[in-house]
Amino acid sequence: MTIHTGRLARVVALLFPLLLSGAADGHAQTARTRPLMQEKLAHAQRILAALTTSNYGLLQKETQALQRVTQSPQWNELMTAELRPYTSDFVKALGNLAAAAERRDYDAAGAEYGALTAACISCHKHVMRSRIARATDVGRMSEKID
């Protein structure tokens, strides 16, 4: 195991459970976002499988499939001005991951997968905090009404 492979394994071990924990909580998603986010997660999981098995064919296939998700009308529908900085980071990391997959650069692909996952987590944390803030504001408003 090289130093880079070991680092990739540590990054994946730390970030992947966080990604799964947010995705597993159905309450964090709406009926509108759930199918798209589940598709995104499925491709991300298969990208991880490709990276950990050095399956470059699968890596290229799943990276391209995830790029198609980001070009879909459903994705564009969800991209508000508030979420654009987060999605831009995701799309940039995905583009870099695709380029690394094409070059068969395992170390760069691993690093970009980490950046991709970090972009997901940042966006999901932002959405979660926004929902909590809105719920708190609504609760305060209802207290004033009572």
N, C-alpha and C positions, 0 to 999 in steps of 0.2 A: 504494500500500500504506500503510495507516494504521499508526500506532505500535502499536496493539493487535494488528493483523494480523501485523505483523512480530514482535512478542513471542510470539504464538501459534505462529508458524512456528519460532521458536528453541526454544520449550518442546517442541514436537512433535519437532523434529529431535534434541533431546537425550534425551527420554524414550522415544520409540517404539523405537529400537534396543535399549534395555535391556529393554523389555517383550518384544520379539521374541526376544532372546537367551535369556531365561529360558524362554520358551514353546517355543523350538526344541529345547531340550535335553530329550529324552524321558526322560532319567534322573531329572529333577527331579520327574516326575509318577508317580503310581501308576496302575494299571489302573482304580482306582475314581475317581480325580480327572480323568484325561485327557479323557474326553468333555466333561465340564462346562467344564473350563478351555479346551478348544479352541473350544467354542461361545461362551464369554465373549470369547475373543480375536477370533473372527470378527466378533462384533457390535462390539467396540471398534475393529477395523480399518474397518468400514463407517461407524462414527460419525466416525472421522478423515476418511474420504473425504467424508462429508457436510459436515463443517466446512470442509475445504479447497476444496470446490466450491460452498459456500453453498447446498446442497441441503437446505432445511428439511424437506421432506417425508420424505426419507431419514433425516435426523437424528431426527425425531420417531418414525418407524417403528423404527429401530434402538435408540433409547433405551428405547422401550416394550418391545421384545423383550428387551433386557438386563435390564430390571426384572422381566420374567416369569421369567427365569433365576434371579434372586435370591429368587423366591417359590416355586421348585420344591422338591419333596421332596428331590431330590438335593442341592441347595444347603444345605438345612436339615440334612441328614445330615452334611455336612462342617463345620458350624459348631460347633466345640468352644468351650469357655470360653476356651481359649488363643488362638483365632483371632478371637473375637468383637470385640475392639477394632478389629482391622484390617478386618473385614467391615463393621462399623458405619461406619467412615470411607468405605468404598467405596459403601455404600448411600446414605449422606448425600450424597456427591458426585454419585452417579447421580440422586438426587432433585432436586438443584440443577440438574444438567444438563438433566433433563427439563423443569423449570420454565423454564429459559432457552430451551430449544427451543420451548416453547409461546409464549413472549413474542417469539420470533425475535430474541433478544438475542445477537448473534454474539460479542461480547466476553465476556460472562458464560459462554456455552457453551464457548468456548475455554478460559477459566480453569478451569471445572469439569471439562473433559476432562483438563486437566493434573492436577487434584486426584484425579480418578478413576484416572489412570495411576499417580500417586504412591502411592495406596492399594494398588494391585496390586503395585507394586514392593516396598513395605514388607512386605506380607504374604509375598510370595515370598522375600524376603531372610530373614525370620523363620523360615519353614519350612526353607529351605536351612541356616541356621545351626543349627537344632534337629536336623536330620538329621546334620550334621557332628558336633555335640556327642554325639549318641547313638552314632554310629559310633566316635568316639574313646573313649567310655566302654566300649563293647563290646570294642574293641581292647585297652584297658587291663585289662579283666577277663580276657580270654583270655591275656594275658601273665602275669597272676598265677596262672592255672590251670596254665600250662606250667611 
